[in-house]
Amino acid sequence: MATIRIAVAQGVGTHTPDGASIREQGRRIRELMASAADGGARLILFTEGALSGYPDKRLMSRDPDRVTESDWSRVDWAVLEDELAATVGHAGDMGLWAVVGSVHRVAGRARPFNSLYVISETGHLVGRYDKRYLSPTESTFMFAAGEHPTVFEVDGFRFGCALCIEANMPEVFIEYESLGADCVLLATYADGPAAEPLGSSHSMAHALLTGMWIAFAAPGFAPGTAVSCVASPDDRWLVRGDPDGAPQVLFADLNPDAMRAGYDRGYRPWRACYRNGYCPTPDEVTALLESQESQTATPPQRLRS
């Protein structure tokens, strides 16, 4: 597998889904997409709600005095549709994959999804991830819950998608590992100090335990809050943003052959074998031990399947 360069955006997003805000976020997104393409990235990840805005629960409440069911007519859906079309077209112009957070409505449903749009380098909307594990407020007053994972492939690398509070759900990342993902794209719009662990300890923990890269997109609006970053499975930060509120693009090269000395990815296929009920023969274990002693750390072919 060759190296792939990805980009993670920071400093994009708002809590207000009015037309003017959506147009401004669309402009910023396309500007950062151009910067990512100029820097050689094949894919860029944006924050949760980057295009639509991540709606504030109090702003959206039907009752101005307390949090109740959201009034989704407050989203300028026509402008959002225009800005999404412009962003999809821009991806084609740039030859860049983009994963962009947005509210997404489905005809006939009272509530929209909190989603990540997957936009291809050819300028097509090729997938969508709908957040499955919602916060108590989201599930009670705001969003419908998604039902399935989303995996897509770019240049031989498999990417999975997750959103915000799902960083606290190990089963999300275990599932993506079982689906053969190389990297999980995790996006949030949480901008307070409580969100900081999502981009630090949580991202690194998932990378270490699953053998996947974790790319994390956050607003990074102030010191002490979560910043965008990319955690490598060999216990390294490939890049971390500056929490200064400025729109920025961070670059990271995902290279399976450039892991730190002593790191062994062999446990991923080993886990897959045992999850599928396979027990290696004595000869295969002997061959594995011999390969480790010779410092190749490459399991026999059957163990790698």
Secondary structure as UniProt FT lines:
FT   STRAND          4..10
FT   HELIX           19..38
FT   TURN            39..40
FT   STRAND          43..45
FT   TURN            48..52
FT   HELIX           57..60
FT   TURN            64..65
FT   HELIX           72..74
FT   HELIX           77..94
FT   STRAND          97..104
FT   TURN            107..108
FT   STRAND          113..119
FT   TURN            121..122
FT   STRAND          125..130
FT   HELIX           136..137
FT   HELIX           138..142
FT   STRAND          151..154
FT   TURN            155..156
FT   STRAND          157..163
FT   HELIX           164..168
FT   HELIX           170..178
FT   TURN            179..180
FT   STRAND          183..187
FT   HELIX           193..195
FT   HELIX           196..197
FT   HELIX           198..202
FT   HELIX           203..210
FT   STRAND          213..217
FT   TURN            223..224
FT   STRAND          229..232
FT   TURN            233..235
FT   STRAND          236..240
FT   STRAND          248..254
FT   TURN            256..257
FT   TURN            261..262
FT   TURN            265..266
FT   HELIX           267..275
FT   TURN            276..277
FT   HELIX           282..293
FT   TURN            294..295
FT   HELIX           301..304
//
